[in-house]
Amino acid sequence: MDAPTASTQARAERHIVVVGGGPAAHRVTEALIARNPEGLRISVFTEESSAPYDRVALSRRFAADEDLLLGDPALWQNLRVQLHTSTAVASIDAAAKTVRTAQGEVIDFDDLVLATGSSAPRPPIDGAEHIAVYRTLEDVDWLRQRAADLSAKLGRPARCVVIGGGLLGLEAAGGLKGLGAEVTVVHSRPWLMNAQVDEYGGRTLNRLLEKEGYRLQLGQRPSRLAVDPQSSPGGSRYTLEFTENPDLPADLVVAAIGITARDELAVEAGLECAERGGVVIDETCATSAEGIWAIGEVASYQGVSMGLVAPANAMAEVVADRLSGGTASFDGFDTAAKLKLAGMDVASFGDAFAETPGALEVVYADAVGGIYQKIVVTDDATTLLGGVFVGDATPYSSLRPLLGRELPAAPGAFLSASGGGELDMDLPDDAQICSCKDVCAGTIRSAVEGDDQHPPCTDMTAMKGCTKVGTQCGSCIPMAKKIMEKQMLSLGMDVSRALCEHFAHSRAELFEAVRATQLTSFTQIVARFGTPADPSVNLGCDLCKPAVASILAAQHGAEYILEAGRGTLQDTNDRALANMQKDGTYSVMPRIPGGEITPQKLKILAEVAADFDLYTKISAAQRVDMFGARLEQLPAIWRRLVDAGFESGQAYGKALRNVKSCVGSSWCRYGVQDSVAMGIRLENRYRGLRSPHKMKFGVSGCARECAEARAKDVGVIATSDGWNMYVGGNGGATPAHGQLLAKDLDDASLLRYIDRYVMYYVRTADRLQRTARWMEELPGGVDHVYDVVVKDSLGIGADLEAAMAEHVDGYEDEWAATLRDPERLRRFRSFVNAPDAPDTGLAYVLERGQRRPATEEERAASEAGEGPVLLTGPRIPVREEMAREDAASMAAAKGTS
């Protein structure tokens, strides 16, 4: 008998083909691999060029080139999973159990999962072929580029019309407006989001959007899109016509009017499909053909196809369970929805329209304040049926897990706008916390407890990795964290906010305590607030000493940072006012605000680098970094720099590092604001302010975003009407994109909001906590920050501004202050007993015309006479060394020729 071939051997395994590359396809693949350790292989076919990505977060693509990929990329490296991108399935043979790709390849399957999703329809009107759609990454990328090109070509903001006032339409409108476009939303109903919110809530949303600068044309569908190929310069090419409403001129028209199930493969294969589209499934997600299943937007259950991620994920879990021998069933659609549009807090869930017989509505409405909250309960006012929240969706995360359950208090107690609050209640284990990933309260509690295979999850990073809670839309994170911490407390675990073993206070609590008592030294602080409260016993540690030093520096910025006992609290870099490098030398990085520098100052930097033989590099922060300075050389180097007008860039401190800016309107033909001037203004304003962690700002002169402002703690992007302010972005190991806080701000408003934001962060963040993580852990996240910074909900705006003004007025360059005082200069000696003696243990290798520290291997080889010649002792000018190297190379070349 012939040995089995590789293909027949592979067929011995159960082969599952997944057609589609969206979130549902990702979820079913992930769930199948988790349930089946062996004996299974999966082939995923997607016509898109990328791996499955998060369509829920699609609007984030407007602001940055974020890939939005779902889950752990390792899934697609699994040997039992094969992902075929840019590969469409052309047909299905249900009887033969094969699929044929567009390239003609025929693949056998044991089971087939249809996850083809939906397409974005255009309205059935003349001229519809000129209407763009909002559905994929490619759609968003095209819209971004088109809006930017139109604005540049026309010399004004592009006029964009979005047809559709539902979730997708409003997200598309928000993305275009964030690019600086003028946006009009056209919707067939008198109020927006009519599928999710009732009339009063929708009309409240109408007013909120109009207040934000959106134009609305409601109550009628368009009848025709007229095209003018000869539009006048600066005029609009399109006119969206209506039978009664005014016609709308437009440079760009986008449709987001719902979904059309991609069921064409199923129709051609003879599967039963619903009258209104979609593949008919039963409660097991099985179709009319044996071995073929359907999930997500292409599936029609009880006559309904729905474009929401939660039911798609639920269907994927049912199919994965059934294919693994389980008995799970799909019990209907979770219709909860939350609008992802900055400044628009809108959410609904359950029976939002009170259609249940006998349903009661408990309502708080404030038309002037733009707030509408409604809770729907049974006729005895005990069981929660649904809710609608516009303008303030604070109760949403607490109430949604209680859907269909008895409320622990009167419904009015949950209406935060009327004075109600978030109640301290124990949710049952089966209460769903995360509908995107189907995570219940009991799962979170079990993760806290841990088991023999899994350690306890006691922070949100570990909890996300273990349970996947909060890893998709993120709206469940506050509730998940609350359950986690409450379970920790019930198990006797510490939910510590303590700074360290020496201070029971959190950093934020200690900051306020020091501010209230006006203490000025670590000794005073530890005596007053330390545990034990005895400075002779409690000398602090590497955690609390730098934290206290930062608190004192932030509150007493006008005082020299290394005096009054504060110098001993700092780490090595802060004590030397420079960053120590791997060989014990230091780097010198003067501040270059906004990256703008004159040729004369560049010449000074070149001369200093040459005279002290410093390795030079343009840093990622638009500054010149010079490496290799010995400690005793720092004052001499900085004296020349300070005399030339430079000052410290605080590259060594937990402070503002830099403000990156593009060239803006001063030179760039696309710039709409002077980003360089604003970048310099911001850097000069916030320089030197000590904070819980380093901060980076960015200013872009137009929506093209060359300064990568959304990757910064504070990002500013120019619009034709002012500045858009983004907050909470950062790079690093766990990058985060900044979130829009306020838009179209004038200069004064922008500075006021940045003052408040930065000072609120300085006062309330934990030790070494970046702004992104700080905002994630704040109850309410960016919405809370918006309330505090823009609305001044806590009434502390003036206090925060005054604190920042005190810093700005009292700022003095640290190196300039150091050079004035001989006692301060005593810190900068390599050896106490021989203050002028240099460190002679340094060795370097010449590379690309500059010296770098020699490695241990190079040192050893040199000592053995086999390696490179090491540079030690007094340096000679780099240019002379380069000349010698060139001469030696030429001589060697002549010798071999």
VEXFI-934430 format. One record per residue (C-alpha): residue number from 0; y, z, x. Coordinates in steps of 0.001 Angstrom, whole numbers, plus 500000, padded with zeros to 6 digits. Example, Ala and Ser with C-alpha at 12.3 -4.5 7.8 and 13.67 -1.06 7.14 Angstrom:
! residues 2
i;y;z;x
0;495500;507800;512300
1;498940;507140;513670
This chain:
! residues 897
i;y;z;x
0;500000;500000;500000
1;503420;499102;501300
2;505729;501970;502156
3;508474;502476;499562
4;511747;500786;500412
5;515009;502681;500541
6;516013;501277;497146
7;512758;502239;495417
8;512900;505641;497051
9;516427;506085;495716
10;515259;505076;492220
11;512741;507931;492337
12;515792;510169;491960
13;517580;510379;488642
14;520554;508039;488869
15;523639;508749;486789
16;526411;506174;486614
17;529908;507309;485672
18;532264;504533;484563
19;535878;505588;485002
20;537960;507406;487593
21;540145;509846;485695
22;540020;513625;485257
23;537027;513426;482894
24;535008;511413;485435
25;535915;513894;488156
26;534962;516865;485995
27;531548;515548;484942
28;530706;514637;488548
29;531778;518047;489798
30;529845;519813;487039
31;526665;517789;487606
32;526629;518519;491345
33;527234;522223;490674
34;524287;522389;488259
35;521821;520210;490183
36;521135;521180;493775
37;518762;518206;494267
38;516961;515315;492550
39;520128;513622;491359
40;522462;510933;492609
41;525709;509882;491008
42;527637;506626;491266
43;531259;506659;490088
44;533055;503369;489448
45;536845;503237;489097
46;539081;500207;488970
47;541905;502179;490582
48;542290;502249;494353
49;542291;506041;494708
50;539896;508872;493971
51;540381;510618;490595
52;543802;512232;490370
53;545553;514637;488034
54;547198;512654;485245
55;548508;515913;483795
56;550802;516194;486820
57;551740;512498;486873
58;555454;513202;486401
59;555526;514907;489827
60;555021;511483;491393
61;558566;510515;490374
62;559983;512943;492908
63;557619;512460;495860
64;554651;510446;497125
65;552155;513108;496118
66;548559;511867;495815
67;547711;514389;493024
68;544014;514194;493928
69;541792;516485;491888
70;539615;519260;493280
71;538029;519492;496686
72;537897;516112;498507
73;534506;517238;499863
74;533010;516253;496488
75;533307;512596;497477
76;531697;513274;500864
77;528567;514669;499207
78;525586;512487;500136
79;524431;512457;496504
80;527762;511106;495228
81;529032;507586;495828
82;532581;506754;494734
83;533351;503046;494271
84;537123;502582;494149
85;538757;499272;493158
86;535462;498408;491455
87;535568;497678;487735
88;532434;497596;485604
89;532377;494280;483751
90;529478;494836;481336
91;526777;497238;480204
92;523238;496318;479173
93;522208;499320;477080
94;518615;498106;476608
95;517967;497301;480260
96;519984;500302;481401
97;522075;498367;483892
98;525735;497800;484566
99;527301;494744;486184
100;530423;495132;488309
101;533295;492664;488419
102;531931;491601;491812
103;528596;490660;490181
104;526469;493527;491460
105;523872;494858;489003
106;523086;498587;489131
107;520298;500419;487310
108;520919;503781;485714
109;518957;506534;484025
110;522020;507859;482211
111;525484;506401;481851
112;528673;508386;481213
113;531569;506397;479803
114;534838;507954;480987
115;537025;504866;480857
116;539931;506752;479320
117;542677;504863;477577
118;545393;502321;478131
119;549089;502637;477382
120;550008;500340;474484
121;553293;498493;474092
122;554999;498301;470697
123;554021;495188;468689
124;557421;493479;468884
125;558790;490252;470303
126;559581;490657;473989
127;557005;493418;474493
128;555738;491699;477649
129;558954;492851;479380
130;558268;496520;478591
131;556823;498729;481332
132;554312;501508;480667
133;553771;505043;481987
134;550111;505715;482629
135;549006;505511;486283
136;550217;506276;489792
137;550973;502585;490226
138;553072;502645;487048
139;555142;505556;488343
140;555563;504032;491798
141;556783;500800;490223
142;559197;502645;487948
143;560599;504645;490886
144;561228;501538;492938
145;562567;499536;490001
146;565064;502235;488977
147;566306;502567;492569
148;566606;498798;493028
149;568474;498392;489755
150;570959;501145;490585
151;571606;499607;494012
152;571947;496084;492625
153;574163;496984;489678
154;576332;499535;491480
155;575789;502085;488721
156;572950;504213;487343
157;570219;502134;485749
158;570175;502219;481936
159;566614;503148;481003
160;565204;503300;477486
161;561964;505191;476885
162;560168;504323;473649
163;558192;507376;472536
164;559287;510969;472114
165;555957;512703;472615
166;554683;514545;475683
167;554240;511433;477831
168;557498;509862;476719
169;559570;512930;477519
170;557897;513325;480909
171;558657;509688;481710
172;562255;510200;480558
173;562563;513298;482736
174;561206;511462;485770
175;563661;508590;485357
176;566589;510925;484784
177;565621;512820;487912
178;566045;509523;489772
179;569651;509342;488571
180;569142;506916;485679
181;570878;507059;482308
182;568059;507686;479841
183;567827;507056;476117
184;564728;508227;474230
185;563761;506161;471187
186;561430;507834;468692
187;560286;506770;465242
188;560530;510270;463729
189;563695;512347;463181
190;562584;514893;465758
191;560769;514751;469094
192;557193;515870;469767
193;556435;515692;466050
194;552684;515823;466791
195;553046;519234;468457
196;556019;521013;466859
197;557388;521351;463353
198;560723;520021;462156
199;562853;523039;463083
200;561272;523269;466508
201;561648;519524;467020
202;565307;519516;466013
203;565891;522442;468372
204;564304;520352;471133
205;566569;517433;470159
206;569641;519578;470762
207;568302;520925;474076
208;567691;517427;475414
209;571086;516156;474291
210;572675;519125;476018
211;570857;518091;479216
212;572395;514615;479037
213;569604;512619;477404
214;570623;510156;474701
215;568437;510090;471582
216;567942;507342;469018
217;565617;508693;466356
218;564112;507819;463009
219;563322;504129;463471
220;561064;501861;465504
221;562613;498967;467463
222;562217;495505;465937
223;562675;493263;468982
224;563441;493200;472703
225;565924;490447;473470
226;566171;489099;477015
227;569365;487703;478555
228;568408;485822;481743
229;572093;485152;482449
230;573408;488695;482096
231;576844;489229;483615
232;577205;491146;486895
233;576814;494828;486111
234;575548;493982;482631
235;572147;494732;481146
236;569398;492148;480975
237;567707;493529;477860
238;568787;494550;474373
239;566443;496671;472271
240;567200;495723;468684
241;566810;497752;465472
242;567173;496846;461812
243;569486;499778;461046
244;570160;501848;464178
245;572550;500498;466838
246;571074;498087;469368
247;570561;499474;472867
248;571444;497626;476095
249;568884;498350;478797
250;568093;497503;482408
251;564590;498920;482100
252;562449;499648;479019
253;559389;501895;479214
254;556812;502534;476484
255;554917;505810;476133
256;553857;505653;472492
257;550349;507070;472651
258;546961;505877;473846
259;544493;503116;473067
260;540875;503975;473865
261;539357;501719;476558
262;536259;500986;474490
263;535875;497260;475225
264;532746;497791;477348
265;531145;499805;474538
266;532049;497198;471911
267;530514;494381;473972
268;527392;496489;474605
269;526889;497037;470861
270;527657;500769;470785
271;529038;502229;467580
272;532821;502510;467750
273;535319;504119;465401
274;537518;502078;463094
275;540646;503255;464911
276;539085;502785;468334
277;536933;504911;470597
278;533181;505284;471128
279;531589;507408;468413
280;529900;510555;469770
281;528084;513480;468189
282;528417;517147;469115
283;526315;516527;472261
284;528718;513728;473358
285;525849;511228;473011
286;526682;507714;471770
287;524579;505489;469502
288;522687;504144;472553
289;520032;506279;474201
290;521014;507549;477627
291;524697;506654;477202
292;527335;509346;476765
293;531101;509219;476293
294;533757;511743;477248
295;537512;512011;477315
296;539999;509689;475678
297;537461;506889;475127
298;535290;509187;472977
299;535845;509450;469223
300;534618;512688;467674
301;534822;512955;463906
302;537142;509948;463877
303;539585;511333;466451
304;540301;510258;470044
305;542674;512596;471855
306;544674;512207;475047
307;544531;515796;476275
308;542787;517069;479388
309;541254;520238;477905
310;538916;518490;475412
311;538042;515876;478052
312;536952;518621;480426
313;535040;520368;477643
314;533148;517142;476862
315;532374;516672;480571
316;530855;520147;480732
317;528726;519442;477638
318;527325;516236;479141
319;526676;517899;482518
320;524844;520709;480750
321;522777;518325;478585
322;521818;516183;481579
323;520736;519372;483337
324;518443;520453;480477
325;520931;522633;478590
326;521887;522837;474918
327;525711;522920;475046
328;527688;521261;472283
329;531273;520121;471746
330;532952;522212;469061
331;536187;520294;468567
332;539559;519638;470118
333;541825;522168;471762
334;545225;520762;470816
335;547335;523209;472797
336;550114;521474;474713
337;552942;522462;477036
338;555784;520156;477990
339;556196;519693;481759
340;559904;518909;481861
341;562352;520978;483886
342;564600;523112;481727
343;562596;522337;478569
344;560324;525249;477674
345;558140;523857;474870
346;554584;524776;473896
347;552336;524739;470847
348;548741;525599;470048
349;546348;525994;467153
350;547576;525447;463591
351;551169;524818;464617
352;552052;523396;461181
353;550567;526261;459114
354;548201;523928;457261
355;545516;526599;456777
356;545472;527770;453135
357;547446;530978;452741
358;548870;530801;456276
359;551988;532848;456965
360;554743;531937;459437
361;556645;534560;461431
362;559736;532848;462809
363;562693;533540;465082
364;565290;530753;465131
365;568571;530586;467031
366;570097;527137;466611
367;573117;528002;468764
368;571061;529436;471607
369;568466;526660;471407
370;565488;528959;470811
371;562755;528645;468208
372;559590;530754;468127
373;556946;530693;465408
374;553610;532474;465101
375;551173;531371;462384
376;548760;533997;461024
377;546328;534438;458140
378;547533;535628;454743
379;546879;539249;455700
380;549002;538837;458866
381;546155;539926;461143
382;544462;536838;462612
383;546281;534405;464889
384;546117;530756;463787
385;548678;529083;466027
386;552219;529005;467331
387;555231;526906;468294
388;557755;527801;471013
389;560879;525866;471944
390;563497;527076;474404
391;561489;530192;475292
392;557697;529865;475551
393;557139;533275;477135
394;554583;534430;474493
395;552434;531305;474903
396;550226;532447;477784
397;549508;535813;476125
398;548867;534468;472642
399;546828;531368;473316
400;543666;533282;474389
401;543880;535227;471110
402;543620;532117;468910
403;541311;532881;465984
404;541215;536589;466803
405;542796;539665;465303
406;546168;540453;466847
407;546469;543898;468464
408;549947;544380;466948
409;552224;543006;464271
410;552994;539289;464838
411;556708;539977;465278
412;555947;542122;468311
413;555077;538940;470224
414;558361;537156;469568
415;560131;537720;472871
416;563360;536105;471655
417;563753;538745;468940
418;563177;541671;471268
419;559399;541676;471293
420;557588;541910;474585
421;554344;541080;476291
422;551846;543637;475071
423;549364;545394;477321
424;546096;544317;475720
425;542495;543842;476791
426;541248;540368;475983
427;537541;540011;475148
428;535344;538442;477819
429;534906;535227;475838
430;538665;534689;475385
431;539529;531406;477062
432;542262;531802;479679
433;542183;528335;481258
434;541333;525507;478883
435;541649;522864;481605
436;538721;524380;483525
437;537208;526392;480638
438;537567;529755;482364
439;537256;532866;480212
440;538517;536382;480808
441;534979;537573;481559
442;534629;535015;484356
443;537752;536383;486022
444;536530;539962;485665
445;533137;539041;487137
446;534816;537345;490077
447;536737;540545;490779
448;533479;542502;490854
449;531705;539982;493096
450;527965;539951;493793
451;525495;539606;496654
452;526448;535988;497255
453;530180;536165;496571
454;532681;538769;497819
455;535151;540218;495297
456;538139;538017;494504
457;541193;540250;494762
458;544023;537745;495093
459;544923;534550;493266
460;544057;532277;496181
461;540489;533587;496242
462;540332;533588;492432
463;541356;529930;492250
464;538733;528968;494796
465;535997;530930;493040
466;536666;530147;489377
467;539011;527101;489501
468;541368;528941;487146
469;544915;527638;487345
470;544041;524675;489546
471;545064;521961;487098
472;548173;522481;484963
473;548764;526044;486205
474;550123;527489;482951
475;547370;530120;482849
476;548105;531693;486244
477;550278;534603;485005
478;547634;535702;482493
479;544785;535209;484979
480;546583;537320;487572
481;547211;540064;485033
482;543518;540174;484063
483;542488;540190;487725
484;544769;543084;488640
485;543835;545089;485554
486;540149;544665;486377
487;540806;545759;489963
488;542439;548912;488692
489;539565;549607;486304
490;537116;549347;489209
491;539123;551751;491281
492;540442;549026;493565
493;543959;549228;494862
494;546407;546695;493573
495;548732;547455;496372
496;552347;546484;496592
497;552869;548715;499609
498;554595;547249;502619
499;552053;548915;504926
500;550384;552283;505480
501;553756;553772;506457
502;555639;552739;503304
503;554248;552984;499800
504;557072;550754;498588
505;556900;546995;498327
506;559382;545073;500409
507;561518;544406;497311
508;561513;548107;496391
509;562398;549133;499925
510;565191;546551;500042
511;566810;548045;496948
512;566265;551601;498190
513;567990;550840;501496
514;570799;549022;499700
515;571352;551935;497334
516;571334;554588;500070
517;573272;552502;502630
518;570917;553557;505420
519;571436;551677;508675
520;568542;552537;510991
521;564759;552568;510958
522;564751;556283;511793
523;566839;557075;508716
524;564726;554836;506502
525;561380;556200;507629
526;562654;559777;507310
527;563799;559112;503735
528;561058;556812;502417
529;558187;556886;504923
530;554733;558417;504462
531;554586;560907;506061
532;558342;561390;505992
533;558573;562427;509610
534;560070;559974;512101
535;558385;561737;515010
536;554987;561042;513449
537;555705;557774;511689
538;556806;555308;514337
539;556071;552288;512187
540;553853;549294;512840
541;553970;545560;513366
542;554210;545061;509614
543;556950;547426;508586
544;559179;547318;511658
545;560027;543584;511455
546;560322;543885;507666
547;562798;546751;507954
548;564648;544858;510678
549;564968;541893;508309
550;566177;544132;505474
551;568816;545719;507708
552;569898;542343;509078
553;570252;540914;505558
554;572348;543883;504418
555;574400;544330;507589
556;574799;540750;508748
557;578186;541410;510359
558;576574;543783;512873
559;574816;542626;516051
560;571152;542186;515189
561;569797;543914;518311
562;571949;547061;518241
563;571765;550443;516489
564;568056;550696;517280
565;567265;547400;515537
566;566287;545586;518732
567;563055;547549;519133
568;562025;546603;515588
569;562071;542887;516316
570;559236;540796;517654
571;559414;539071;521032
572;561188;535965;519779
573;563911;537861;517961
574;564500;540176;520919
575;564941;537211;523257
576;566894;535163;520686
577;564518;532329;521609
578;560950;531226;520914
579;558361;532182;523563
580;556053;529336;524595
581;552436;529309;525800
582;553371;529858;529464
583;555790;532722;528841
584;558941;530610;529056
585;561261;530033;526125
586;562652;527163;524121
587;566333;526658;523469
588;567323;525055;520171
589;571022;525010;519336
590;572088;524377;515768
591;573024;520793;514930
592;574213;521051;511296
593;572993;518188;509159
594;571659;516425;512264
595;575176;515133;512986
596;576208;515280;516631
597;578902;513618;518730
598;578095;511637;521895
599;580023;514259;523882
600;577746;517036;522640
601;574661;514924;523256
602;575892;514532;526830
603;576156;518315;527203
604;572571;518746;525993
605;571391;516110;528442
606;573221;517767;531330
607;571846;521223;530506
608;568311;519875;530168
609;568599;518006;533473
610;570191;520880;535401
611;567599;523422;534240
612;564767;520879;534222
613;563879;521486;530571
614;561404;519412;528620
615;563310;517857;525706
616;562163;516666;522312
617;563808;515708;519048
618;562415;518244;516602
619;561288;517602;513049
620;564390;519542;511988
621;566850;516937;513342
622;567664;519037;516386
623;567153;518780;520149
624;564620;521319;521410
625;564563;522171;525120
626;561456;523874;526545
627;560661;525733;529734
628;563604;528115;530186
629;562821;531394;531918
630;564110;534593;530317
631;566759;535192;533002
632;568005;531586;532579
633;568758;531945;528852
634;572262;533471;529259
635;573334;530780;531747
636;572019;528030;529498
637;573620;529463;526411
638;576960;530056;528133
639;577276;526340;528729
640;576141;525539;525201
641;578463;528068;523555
642;581409;526846;525633
643;580653;523334;524366
644;580754;524515;520736
645;577039;525025;520076
646;575558;528110;518454
647;572092;529534;517872
648;569841;527588;515550
649;567847;530762;514679
650;564623;528830;515333
651;563134;532182;516369
652;564131;534127;513258
653;563047;534518;509667
654;566203;532839;508493
655;567616;529440;507584
656;566224;527046;510175
657;568016;523851;509320
658;569391;521591;506618
659;567902;518135;506931
660;570044;515323;505582
661;570061;511561;505381
662;573198;509592;506248
663;574261;509414;502594
664;577201;507514;501183
665;579173;507630;504446
666;577089;504712;505790
667;574114;503913;503564
668;574577;501251;500891
669;572269;503169;498552
670;573950;506552;498958
671;575770;507933;495938
672;577023;511201;497488
673;578030;512369;500975
674;574791;514103;501915
675;575835;514677;505533
676;578959;516593;504529
677;576974;518652;502025
678;574203;519300;504549
679;576715;520570;507113
680;578430;522676;504477
681;575155;524303;503430
682;574004;524937;506996
683;577301;526532;507981
684;577237;528671;504860
685;573703;530067;505034
686;573121;530127;508812
687;571837;533391;510204
688;570916;535000;506877
689;567728;536996;507477
690;565114;536497;504781
691;561473;537402;504053
692;560368;534142;505673
693;561953;531122;507268
694;563881;528782;504992
695;564507;525060;505225
696;566950;523034;503157
697;567251;519300;502604
698;569984;517051;501201
699;569291;513446;500135
700;572112;511078;499310
701;570217;509231;496587
702;566946;509194;494678
703;565180;507412;497554
704;564846;510918;499023
705;564907;510081;502747
706;565586;513736;503662
707;562421;514891;501870
708;564475;517495;500023
709;561711;518365;497564
710;559568;519600;500441
711;562162;522273;501258
712;562846;525795;500031
713;566093;524448;498614
714;566371;520705;498063
715;569476;518856;496959
716;569320;515244;495752
717;572425;513253;494909
718;572935;511607;491549
719;575816;509496;490342
720;577022;512578;488425
721;576605;515228;491123
722;573635;517011;492649
723;570141;517895;491448
724;568903;521223;492828
725;565202;521752;493585
726;563685;525065;494626
727;560420;526452;495954
728;559208;523560;498104
729;557574;523929;501491
730;555188;522205;503876
731;552676;524009;506059
732;549048;524809;505303
733;549654;525155;501557
734;552387;522649;500751
735;554334;522745;497509
736;556871;520398;495992
737;560182;521834;494901
738;560818;522184;491189
739;563984;521014;489499
740;566234;523963;488678
741;569469;522308;487603
742;570907;518820;487583
743;574137;516857;487930
744;575936;519834;489474
745;579390;519687;490995
746;579852;521154;494480
747;581045;524557;493287
748;578185;525007;490823
749;575648;523911;493408
750;576859;526486;495933
751;576981;529204;493282
752;573387;528568;492218
753;572136;528389;495807
754;573931;531668;496570
755;572182;533334;493660
756;568789;531776;494316
757;568675;532608;498026
758;569949;536150;497623
759;567568;536826;494718
760;564726;535634;496935
761;565912;537766;499869
762;566005;540854;497666
763;562773;540466;495708
764;560191;538532;497754
765;557334;540202;499608
766;557099;540347;503375
767;556504;536902;504946
768;556424;535244;501533
769;557753;531691;501332
770;559831;530720;498306
771;556963;528649;496852
772;554548;531581;496784
773;557296;533938;495601
774;558025;531721;492604
775;554315;531349;491828
776;553951;535113;491560
777;557126;535743;489589
778;556349;536273;485889
779;557566;533079;484279
780;557813;531189;487565
781;560593;528619;487735
782;561625;529381;484157
783;562375;532969;485148
784;564303;531769;488192
785;566262;529393;485952
786;567145;532257;483624
787;568307;534481;486488
788;570138;531864;488540
789;571606;529537;485922
790;571778;531651;482782
791;572396;534950;484634
792;569942;536643;482268
793;569854;539833;484372
794;573622;540036;484687
795;573429;540158;488495
796;574906;536746;489264
797;578246;538098;490439
798;576528;540734;492587
799;574320;538116;494260
800;577329;535889;494912
801;579296;538804;496363
802;576423;539689;498683
803;576285;536122;499928
804;580063;535992;500372
805;579850;539139;502504
806;577284;537447;504715
807;579320;534250;505027
808;582510;536103;505889
809;580812;538397;508408
810;578632;535875;510226
811;578928;535681;514008
812;576803;533606;516350
813;574259;535857;518038
814;574440;534182;521434
815;578226;534213;521508
816;578126;537951;520741
817;575485;538486;523447
818;577453;536706;526164
819;580536;538875;525594
820;578774;542134;526425
821;577243;542894;529873
822;575018;545565;528343
823;573518;543083;525936
824;572852;540668;528803
825;570691;543284;530516
826;567922;542409;528072
827;567506;539027;529745
828;565766;539930;532988
829;562267;538918;534028
830;561818;542082;536127
831;563682;545373;535700
832;563668;546228;539429
833;564575;542713;540582
834;566844;541360;537862
835;567623;538083;539616
836;564067;537239;540703
837;562439;534395;538766
838;558883;534387;537514
839;556945;532549;540238
840;553645;532375;538391
841;554608;529236;536493
842;552994;525879;537137
843;553634;522499;535596
844;552348;518942;535491
845;554606;515906;535297
846;553787;513834;532205
847;555769;510918;530741
848;558655;511802;533017
849;558880;515472;531968
850;557108;518637;533034
851;554743;520545;530791
852;552704;523734;531402
853;549548;523114;533409
854;546268;523940;531726
855;543808;526413;533218
856;541534;523493;534136
857;544396;521721;535923
858;545290;524899;537798
859;541693;525383;538931
860;541323;521749;539953
861;544580;521856;541896
862;543503;524975;543766
863;540281;523163;544679
864;542308;520218;545923
865;540869;517907;543292
866;543436;517896;540522
867;547065;516958;540061
868;549803;518340;542258
869;551345;521241;540366
870;555085;521731;540237
871;556098;525285;541141
872;559099;527059;542606
873;562652;525735;542216
874;562861;522587;540134
875;564397;519385;541419
876;566160;517072;538983
877;563806;515187;536727
878;565380;511863;537596
879;564562;512436;541302
880;560970;513331;540476
881;560675;510189;538364
882;562072;508106;541241
883;559522;509609;543602
884;556729;508940;541105
885;557859;505326;540685
886;558040;504836;544447
887;554565;506290;544900
888;553193;504028;542170
889;554778;500964;543782
890;553370;501901;547194
891;549908;502364;545726
892;550179;499034;543962
893;551116;497273;547224
894;548205;498949;548996
895;545656;497627;546515
896;547105;494118;546187
